[in-house]
Amino acid sequence: MENKEVITDLMRRYGTQILHLSYSYVRDRQIAEDLTQEIFVKCYEKLHTFKGNSSLETWLYRIAVNHCKDYLKSWQFRKVTATGYISSLFTSNEAPAEQKYFKTEEQSGVREAVFHLPVKYREIIFLYYFKDYSQKEISEICKVNLNTVKARMARGKVLLKKYLSERGVLNGEGFEADKKSNA
């Protein structure tokens, strides 16, 4: 299969998932779309470096996670965030487009809560609960030790439960202890 065909197939199969992953980091639809495009361009340019030690999907997610983290560290992100905050002070109280986008999702309250978590917890929770990756796969994608994934997941769930409880989303119900086995 030619590189163009591989990338086209990856974009078709994982484009929406990578967009959601990017959005989970930046919480801005337009920036997430730009990051998604950049991620697929980077994959196209680096396809020759894929060694097959993991699945193509895992490799793609690893690139996406690293690209999003790099963006969050960048000067551009800090400038865009500050500019967006200042301009929001002078705009109407209408919900931003990204909030409207996730309102259509059944779990919009939980997704919103996940977006309030610090990045290191958010990425673990997002990949595990919303993308159905195992803890071992998340360890490979995020390039962190499996025990670190477990610890961040536990801490992320505590923070998520606290956030949801404070907003009355849980209504006294317990938070799901675990979705699947830790394999």
C-alpha positions in Angstrom: 0.0 0.0 0.0 1.3 3.4 -0.9 1.8 6.1 1.8 -1.0 8.3 0.5 -3.4 5.3 0.7 -2.3 4.5 4.2 -2.7 8.1 5.4 -6.1 8.4 3.6 -7.2 5.2 5.3 -6.0 6.4 8.7 -7.8 9.7 8.3 -11.0 8.0 7.3 -10.8 5.5 10.2 -9.4 7.7 13.0 -10.0 11.3 12.0 -12.9 11.9 14.3 -11.2 10.1 17.2 -8.0 12.2 16.8 -10.2 15.3 16.6 -11.9 14.4 19.9 -8.5 13.6 21.4 -7.1 17.0 20.3 -10.2 18.7 21.6 -9.8 17.0 24.9 -6.4 18.8 25.2 -7.2 22.3 23.9 -11.0 22.6 24.4 -11.4 24.7 21.2 -12.9 23.2 18.1 -11.0 25.2 15.6 -7.6 24.6 17.2 -8.5 20.9 17.6 -9.2 20.7 13.8 -5.9 22.5 13.0 -4.0 20.1 15.3 -5.7 17.1 13.8 -4.6 18.2 10.3 -1.1 18.8 11.6 -1.0 15.3 13.2 -1.9 13.6 10.0 0.7 15.6 8.1 3.2 14.6 10.7 2.1 10.9 10.3 2.5 11.2 6.5 6.0 12.6 6.9 7.0 10.1 9.5 5.3 7.0 8.0 8.7 5.6 7.0 9.8 5.6 10.6 7.0 3.2 11.7 8.7 0.0 12.7 5.7 -2.1 13.4 6.5 -2.6 17.1 2.9 -1.5 17.9 -0.2 -1.2 15.9 -0.6 1.6 13.4 -3.4 3.0 15.6 -1.2 3.1 18.7 1.5 4.8 16.7 -0.9 7.4 15.5 -2.3 8.1 19.0 1.2 8.4 20.3 2.0 11.0 17.7 -1.3 12.8 18.5 -0.7 12.9 22.2 2.8 14.1 21.8 1.7 16.8 19.3 -1.0 18.0 21.6 1.3 18.2 24.6 3.9 20.1 22.5 1.1 22.5 21.5 0.1 23.1 25.1 3.8 24.0 25.9 4.1 26.4 23.0 4.1 30.1 23.0 1.2 30.1 20.5 -1.1 28.3 22.9 -0.4 30.6 25.8 -1.0 33.6 23.5 -4.2 32.2 22.0 -5.5 31.2 25.5 -4.9 34.6 26.9 -6.4 36.4 23.9 -9.4 34.1 24.0 -10.0 34.7 27.6 -9.8 38.5 27.2 -12.1 38.5 24.2 -14.6 36.3 26.0 -15.0 39.0 28.6 -16.4 41.3 25.9 -18.7 38.9 24.1 -22.2 37.7 24.8 -23.0 34.9 27.3 -23.8 32.5 24.5 -22.3 29.0 24.8 -19.1 28.5 22.7 -19.3 26.3 19.7 -17.3 23.6 21.3 -19.8 23.3 24.2 -22.7 23.1 21.7 -20.7 20.3 19.8 -20.6 18.1 22.9 -24.1 18.9 24.0 -25.3 16.4 21.5 -23.3 13.6 23.2 -25.1 11.6 25.8 -22.3 12.1 28.3 -21.7 15.8 27.8 -21.7 16.4 31.6 -19.1 13.8 32.2 -17.1 15.0 29.1 -17.2 18.5 30.4 -15.9 17.4 33.8 -13.1 15.4 32.2 -12.0 18.6 30.3 -11.6 20.3 33.7 -9.0 17.7 34.8 -5.3 18.5 34.6 -3.9 17.2 31.3 -2.0 14.3 32.8 -5.2 12.9 34.3 -7.4 14.0 31.4 -5.5 12.0 28.8 -5.6 8.8 30.8 -9.3 9.1 31.6 -10.1 10.1 28.0 -8.2 7.3 26.4 -9.5 4.7 28.8 -13.2 5.6 29.1 -14.0 7.3 25.8 -11.6 5.5 23.5 -11.6 2.1 25.2 -7.9 1.6 25.4 -6.5 -0.7 28.0 -4.1 0.6 30.6 -1.3 -1.2 28.9 -2.1 0.5 25.6 -2.3 3.9 27.3 1.1 3.3 28.8 2.5 2.7 25.3 0.6 5.7 23.8 1.6 8.2 26.5 5.1 6.7 27.0 4.7 6.3 30.8 5.0 3.4 33.1 1.9 1.2 33.6 1.9 1.9 37.3 1.9 5.7 36.5 -1.1 5.1 34.3 -2.9 3.3 37.2 -2.0 6.0 39.7 -3.1 8.8 37.4 -6.3 7.0 36.6 -7.1 6.5 40.3 -6.3 10.2 41.1 -8.2 11.4 38.0 -11.3 9.4 39.1 -11.1 11.0 42.5 -10.8 14.5 41.0 -13.6 13.7 38.5 -15.9 12.4 41.2 -15.2 15.5 43.3 -15.9 17.8 40.4 -19.2 16.0 39.4 -20.3 15.9 43.1 -19.8 19.6 43.5 -21.9 20.3 40.5 -24.7 17.8 41.5 -24.1 15.6 38.5 -23.6 12.4 40.6 -26.6 13.1 42.9 -25.0 10.9 45.5 -24.4 7.9 43.2 -21.1 6.2 43.2 -18.6 6.6 40.4 -18.0 3.6 38.2 -15.1 1.8 39.9 -13.7 0.2 36.7 -15.0 -0.2 33.2 -13.0 -3.3 32.3 -10.1 -5.3 33.4 -6.8 -3.6 33.9 -5.1 -5.7 31.1 
